[in-house]
Amino acid sequence: MTKKQELTTMIDYLHMSFKTHDLDLIIEKVLHIKKKYMLEKETGRSGNVDTFELDMIKYT
């Protein structure tokens, strides 16, 4: 009998687009992050209004 090894995956960079602008839905239900823990910056990239950051995770 051979022992199975675990497989570990790490995502280095991921870019996604959503057809909704419901920040609470995306941040809390898709990313599973509490919005209150994120830093809000008033100027985002690509002409967006706001950027939310938590460590290396950014939502614009």
C-alpha positions in Angstrom: 0.0 0.0 0.0 1.4 3.4 -0.9 0.9 6.5 1.1 -0.9 9.4 -0.7 0.7 12.8 -0.6 -1.3 16.0 -0.1 -1.6 18.5 -2.9 -1.2 22.2 -1.9 -2.2 25.0 -4.2 -1.3 28.7 -3.9 -2.6 31.5 -6.2 -0.1 34.2 -6.9 -2.3 36.5 -8.9 -5.9 36.5 -9.8 -8.0 39.1 -11.7 -11.8 38.8 -11.8 -14.6 40.9 -13.1 -18.2 41.0 -11.8 -21.4 42.3 -13.5 -22.5 43.7 -10.1 -21.3 46.7 -8.1 -22.6 45.3 -4.8 -19.4 45.6 -2.8 -20.8 43.8 0.3 -21.9 40.9 -1.8 -18.6 40.5 -3.5 -16.3 41.1 -0.5 -18.2 39.2 2.1 -19.9 36.4 0.1 -17.4 35.8 -2.7 -14.1 36.6 -1.1 -15.3 35.6 2.5 -13.7 38.7 4.0 -15.4 41.1 6.5 -15.4 44.5 4.8 -14.8 46.2 8.2 -11.3 44.7 8.2 -10.4 46.2 4.8 -8.8 49.6 4.3 -10.8 51.8 2.0 -8.9 54.2 -0.3 -10.9 56.8 -2.2 -9.0 56.5 -5.5 -9.0 53.2 -7.3 -7.2 52.0 -10.5 -8.6 52.0 -14.0 -11.0 54.9 -13.2 -12.7 53.2 -10.3 -13.9 55.2 -7.4 -12.7 53.1 -4.4 -10.2 50.5 -3.6 -10.5 48.1 -0.6 -7.3 46.4 0.7 -6.5 43.7 3.2 -2.8 42.9 3.2 -2.1 41.9 -0.5 -5.8 41.5 -1.4 -7.2 44.4 -3.3 -10.7 45.0 -4.6 -11.2 48.0 -6.9 
